[in-house]
Amino acid sequence: MTTYRLMDGVSGRPGVGSSGTQPPGLQSYSGPWLAGTLFSVTQGGMWLQGYWWWCPVGGDTTAQKFCLWQRNGPSTQVLVPSSTVTSGTLTAGAMNYTALATPIPLAIGTLYVAATGYTAANGIPNSTFQYASGDPYAGGITNGPLTAWSDSGNGGTNGYPAPSTNWGLSQGVFSTSLGSDPTAAMPNGSSNSSNFWVDVQVSDTAPAGYTGSTRIWPNKFDAPGTGVDAAFNYILATEFSLSQACTLNNIWFYSPPTVSQLPTQCAIWQVSTQAMVPGTLKTSPGWSGAAGSGWVSASYSGVTLPPGDYKTSVWNGAATPSGFNEYSPLYFTTGFGVNNIVTGPITVPNVTNATNAEQCTYEDNTTTFVYPDLYVSSGIPGQCYWVDVEVTPAALPRPLIIAQAVKRASSY
């Protein structure tokens, strides 16, 4: 397992012992205070373990709350479930770590805001002029797959992974007018391209003993793309492979704002045979949300997918179809899917490794739910149609567990 931080003081990154910016002294301030740091991860299978916070000498050492937001629009955000934790008493003059009770998965290429808040009595940490042009971190901060950006473009985050640059946020954000509870409001103000010293710790490995489910894009509440696709009876699919047998929990689909139709059917296809996996066809999916409400799911029970190559797929078979899906060109050629997405037992291939020489496939003008194998090969290739799958590794049969234990013992 490898862990990553933005402000660990290594390789020129800000932090104690860094060749870059050192933690600041106390800036006098009393009153409600929220502060945050924007970040993203550039590979799948990453987990948020907890938060770091610099408490200056003479600063407030009372317990404070930390949480994670996802910015998903110009003025909208979502509090990530299970991301909230309260520290113990802090140590002044030190970076303080507060671990989550259970790490949570993060989605590749998603804008998150790690936030904290408290009512300051003595003051706050604040390093000004850090992220703008000519500042120490005008090119952002990178530590492996963990990334923060800069304020060198449009007064806000430069290089943010969405079509609309930064959605109104600077790299370091704060507020003195939204209260002191970071779970009640996300800090969204800026001041002098400051770093307010909220840091995260992420790892590339699931927590020990984790037996839960896995998605391609977990804890993601948007699907930034070019816009709503054309009005066809599209079948849309995302190719994925499983490294071990898994039970199928859900097929997920992103239903963008303003649309009025949801897919009428969904299923899993086996790539090698181009056949629908038995038990996966839902002709009335019973989606978990309404059209236009974002990510919706169709639940499954009693279906096990052996190791192999599959497509998770939806179809809009409406008699008079309207545009119902978001599409994101180049996602699997130059976007976040360019190097494959690996998360737990799921691997989502890029265009080079996909079966059809393209990743997400489709069919149009169809009157039945058939295997989707068409793809955009020029102009705007590598499209993503935001069809997801959620699985849980299946429990091994007892004889196989014993056989594997014997095999491990014999290797010592």
Buried (B, 14 or more C-beta within 10 A) or exposed (E): EEBBBBBBBEEEBBBEEBEBBBBBBBBEEEEBBBBBBBBBBBBBBBBBBBBBBBBBEEBBBEEBBBBBBBBBBEEEBBBBEBBBBEBEEBEBBBBBBBEBEEBBBBBBBBBBBBBBBBBBEBBBBBBBBBBBEEBBBBBBBBBBBBBBBBBBBEBBBBBBBBEEBBBBBBBBBBBBEBBBBBBEBBBBBBEBBBBBBBBBBBBBBBBEEBEBBBBBBBBBBBBBBEEBBEBBBBBBBBBBBBEEBBBBBBBBBBBBEEBEBBBBBBBBBBBEEEEBBEBBBBEEBEBBEEBBBBBBBBBBEEBEBEEBBBBBBBBBBBEEBBBBBBBBBBBBBEBBBBBBBBBBBBBBBBBEBBBBEBBBBBBBEBEEBBBBBBBBEEEEBBBBBBBBBBBBBBEEEEEEEEEEEEEEEEEE
